Amino acid sequence: MSQSVSRALHLLVQLGNGPANLDQLAESTGVHKTTVLRLLRTLSDERFTFRDNSNQYHLGSRIFELAAQATDQREVRRIASPHLVAFNREYGRTTHLAAMEGGDVVYIDKLESHDQIRMYSRIGLRANLNSTAVAKVILADLPDSELRTVVDSMDFSSRTANTITTPERYLDEIRLVREQGWAHDQEENEPSVNCIGVPIRGASGRVVAAVSVSVPDVVLSYERVLDLLEPLQTVGARISRDCGYRAQP
């Protein structure tokens, strides 16, 4: 399997230098044409390559999507930082920034609250997919086929009495997130902690990160945390704009 992956990556590198036909790709890879053709069919099925009418192979649209997403993700922490600092300074609540890395949602920035209460989360820690607002926001942007794959392999362990523990309930939650444009974690990930999260979109229009605010209910009730939704959405929109996102009129 690793040899096939290596050969497929070599084909993509070769096509990065320009279009090529089957014979040229087989020669550059050093394997039989039938092997190269099998790899190209798989790559084409996933839109990493395509063949034109003259039987020349090219890099496919999936490559450019991934390149745009990689650029978005690499820049989003730097771009978001001043906006998160301003939000945290004004409202004084724990503020998170998270992004997808492989099959995980990972906290890539965190600003602590101004009181003495500290959250379990930290930069570099994976966010639980079934119980955090940032994960719900990010997964809600996935195409249904990709979302289903993630949900099928998701850990539905219960962390509190409110944790979503079945795929069916989780998919219902994702449908709600898609409709309203934001997500909540109402004591689902940590007891007595409420959280709301909103998306950050890149130039491609896809969600590249999520920003959230988390507050223990001894500080603010869930209803009062919802008072922070509008300013949080404003922050998400500003970061998205600075990431190159332009909303359709």
ROPA-343340 format. One line per 2 residues: number of its first residue (from 0); their letters; for each residue x, y, z of C-alpha. Coordinates in Angstrom, 1 decimal, decimal comma. Layout:
<nodes>
NUM	a	X Y Z; ... $
</nodes>
This chain:
<nodes>
0	ms	0,0 0,0 0,0; 2,8 2,5 0,9 $
2	qs	4,4 1,8 -2,5; 1,1 2,6 -4,3 $
4	vs	0,8 5,8 -2,3; 4,4 6,7 -3,1 $
6	ra	3,8 6,1 -6,9; 0,5 8,1 -6,8 $
8	lh	2,3 11,1 -5,2; 5,0 10,8 -7,8 $
10	ll	2,4 11,0 -10,5; 1,0 14,2 -8,9 $
12	vq	4,4 15,7 -8,7; 5,1 14,9 -12,4 $
14	lg	1,7 16,5 -13,4; 2,7 19,5 -11,4 $
16	ng	5,3 20,1 -14,1; 2,7 20,0 -16,8 $
18	pa	0,3 17,7 -18,7; 1,5 14,2 -19,7 $
20	nl	0,2 11,1 -21,4; 0,2 7,6 -20,0 $
22	dq	3,5 6,6 -21,7; 5,3 9,6 -20,3 $
24	la	4,0 9,0 -16,8; 4,8 5,3 -16,9 $
26	es	8,4 6,1 -18,0; 8,9 8,7 -15,3 $
28	tg	7,5 6,4 -12,6; 9,4 3,3 -13,8 $
30	vh	6,4 1,0 -13,7; 4,2 -0,7 -16,2 $
32	kt	1,5 1,3 -17,9; -1,3 -0,9 -16,4 $
34	tv	-0,1 0,0 -12,9; 0,0 3,7 -13,7 $
36	lr	-3,5 3,5 -15,3; -4,9 1,9 -12,2 $
38	ll	-3,5 4,7 -10,0; -4,7 7,4 -12,4 $
40	rt	-8,2 6,0 -12,3; -8,3 6,2 -8,5 $
42	ls	-6,9 9,7 -8,6; -9,4 10,7 -11,2 $
44	de	-12,3 9,3 -9,2; -11,3 11,6 -6,3 $
46	rf	-10,7 14,6 -8,7; -7,0 14,7 -8,1 $
48	tf	-6,4 14,2 -11,9; -8,4 14,3 -15,1 $
50	rd	-7,8 13,2 -18,7; -8,5 15,6 -21,6 $
52	ns	-9,7 14,7 -25,1; -6,2 14,2 -26,4 $
54	nq	-5,4 11,6 -23,6; -3,2 14,1 -21,7 $
56	yh	-3,5 13,9 -17,9; -3,7 17,1 -15,8 $
58	lg	-3,9 18,0 -12,1; -7,6 18,0 -11,0 $
60	sr	-9,7 20,5 -9,2; -9,3 18,7 -5,8 $
62	if	-5,6 19,7 -5,8; -6,5 23,4 -6,0 $
64	el	-9,2 23,0 -3,4; -6,6 21,5 -1,0 $
66	aa	-4,0 24,2 -1,8; -6,5 26,9 -1,0 $
68	qa	-7,5 25,2 2,2; -3,9 24,7 3,3 $
70	td	-3,2 28,4 2,7; -6,3 29,4 4,6 $
72	qr	-5,4 27,2 7,6; -1,8 28,3 7,7 $
74	ev	-2,8 32,0 7,9; -5,9 31,8 10,0 $
76	rr	-4,3 31,9 13,4; -2,2 35,0 12,6 $
78	ia	-5,2 36,7 10,9; -7,6 35,9 13,8 $
80	sp	-5,3 36,9 16,6; -6,0 40,6 16,8 $
82	hl	-9,7 40,0 16,5; -9,7 37,4 19,3 $
84	va	-7,6 39,6 21,5; -10,1 42,5 21,1 $
86	fn	-13,1 40,2 21,8; -11,4 38,7 24,8 $
88	re	-10,4 42,1 26,1; -14,0 43,4 25,8 $
90	yg	-15,9 40,4 27,1; -13,3 38,7 29,3 $
92	rt	-14,4 35,2 28,5; -12,4 32,1 27,4 $
94	th	-12,1 32,3 23,6; -11,0 29,4 21,4 $
96	la	-9,9 29,1 17,8; -10,0 25,6 16,3 $
98	am	-9,3 24,1 12,8; -9,4 20,7 11,1 $
100	eg	-6,2 18,7 11,0; -6,6 15,4 9,2 $
102	gd	-9,6 13,8 10,8; -9,3 15,8 14,0 $
104	vv	-10,5 19,3 15,2; -7,6 20,9 17,1 $
106	yi	-7,4 24,0 19,2; -4,9 26,3 17,6 $
108	dk	-5,3 29,3 19,8; -6,8 30,1 23,2 $
110	le	-7,3 33,2 25,3; -8,1 32,7 29,0 $
112	sh	-11,0 34,4 30,8; -10,3 37,4 33,0 $
114	dq	-11,6 35,6 36,1; -9,8 32,7 38,0 $
116	ir	-11,7 29,9 36,4; -9,7 27,9 33,8 $
118	my	-11,0 25,5 31,1; -9,5 22,0 30,5 $
120	sr	-8,8 22,9 26,8; -5,3 24,0 25,6 $
122	ig	-3,6 24,8 22,4; -2,8 21,6 20,5 $
124	lr	-5,5 19,5 22,2; -8,1 17,7 20,1 $
126	an	-11,6 18,9 20,5; -14,2 16,1 21,1 $
128	ln	-16,1 15,9 17,8; -19,5 14,9 19,4 $
130	st	-19,5 17,4 22,2; -17,8 20,7 21,3 $
132	av	-19,3 23,7 19,5; -16,1 24,2 17,4 $
134	ak	-16,2 20,7 16,1; -19,9 20,9 15,2 $
136	vi	-19,4 24,1 13,3; -16,5 22,7 11,3 $
138	la	-18,1 19,3 10,5; -21,3 21,0 9,5 $
140	dl	-19,5 22,4 6,5; -18,4 19,0 5,2 $
142	pd	-20,3 17,4 2,2; -22,8 14,8 3,4 $
144	se	-20,6 11,9 2,2; -17,6 13,1 4,1 $
146	lr	-19,6 13,9 7,2; -21,1 10,4 7,2 $
148	tv	-17,6 8,9 7,0; -16,5 11,0 10,0 $
150	vd	-19,6 10,3 12,0; -19,3 6,5 11,3 $
152	sm	-15,9 6,5 13,0; -16,7 9,0 15,7 $
154	df	-16,2 8,3 19,4; -19,6 8,9 21,0 $
156	ss	-18,4 8,5 24,6; -20,5 10,3 27,1 $
158	rt	-18,7 13,1 29,0; -21,7 14,6 30,7 $
160	an	-25,4 13,9 31,0; -26,0 16,1 28,0 $
162	ti	-23,4 14,6 25,6; -24,8 13,4 22,2 $
164	tt	-24,1 9,7 22,1; -25,7 8,4 18,9 $
166	pe	-25,0 9,2 15,2; -28,7 9,9 14,6 $
168	ry	-28,9 12,6 17,2; -25,6 14,1 16,1 $
170	ld	-26,7 14,3 12,5; -29,9 16,1 13,6 $
172	ei	-27,7 18,5 15,5; -25,6 19,2 12,4 $
174	rl	-28,7 19,9 10,4; -29,6 22,5 13,0 $
176	vr	-26,1 24,0 12,9; -26,4 24,3 9,1 $
178	eq	-29,7 26,1 9,4; -28,8 28,6 12,1 $
180	gw	-25,2 29,1 11,2; -23,7 28,5 14,6 $
182	ah	-23,4 25,8 17,2; -23,7 25,4 20,9 $
184	dq	-22,3 23,0 23,6; -24,8 23,2 26,4 $
186	ee	-22,9 21,4 29,2; -22,1 18,6 26,7 $
188	ne	-18,3 18,5 26,9; -17,7 19,7 30,5 $
190	ps	-20,2 19,8 33,3; -21,5 23,3 34,1 $
192	vn	-19,7 24,8 31,0; -21,7 26,3 28,1 $
194	ci	-20,1 27,3 24,8; -21,2 28,8 21,5 $
196	gv	-19,2 28,7 18,2; -19,3 30,3 14,8 $
198	pi	-17,5 29,6 11,5; -14,6 31,3 9,9 $
200	rg	-14,6 31,0 6,1; -11,6 31,4 3,7 $
202	as	-11,4 32,8 0,2; -12,9 29,5 -1,2 $
204	gr	-16,0 30,0 0,9; -15,3 26,8 2,9 $
206	vv	-15,1 26,8 6,7; -11,4 26,8 7,6 $
208	aa	-11,8 27,3 11,4; -14,2 28,0 14,2 $
210	vs	-14,1 30,5 17,0; -16,0 30,0 20,2 $
212	vs	-16,6 31,4 23,7; -16,9 29,2 26,8 $
214	vp	-18,3 30,2 30,1; -19,0 28,2 33,4 $
216	dv	-22,6 28,6 34,4; -21,5 29,9 37,8 $
218	vl	-20,4 33,0 35,9; -23,1 33,2 33,2 $
220	sy	-26,2 31,2 32,6; -26,7 29,6 29,1 $
222	er	-29,2 32,3 28,3; -26,7 35,0 29,1 $
224	vl	-24,0 33,2 27,1; -26,3 33,5 24,1 $
226	dl	-26,1 37,3 24,6; -22,5 36,9 23,3 $
228	le	-23,6 35,3 20,0; -24,0 38,5 18,0 $
230	pl	-20,6 39,9 18,9; -19,0 36,5 18,3 $
232	qt	-20,6 36,3 14,9; -19,3 39,8 14,2 $
234	vg	-15,8 38,6 15,1; -16,2 35,5 12,9 $
236	ar	-17,3 37,7 10,0; -14,4 40,1 10,4 $
238	is	-11,8 37,2 10,5; -13,5 35,6 7,5 $
240	rd	-13,3 38,9 5,6; -9,6 39,2 6,4 $
242	cg	-9,1 35,6 5,3; -10,4 36,6 1,9 $
244	yr	-14,0 35,5 2,2; -16,6 37,6 0,4 $
246	aq	-20,3 36,8 1,1; -22,5 36,4 -1,9 $
248	p	-24,9 39,4 -2,3 $
</nodes>
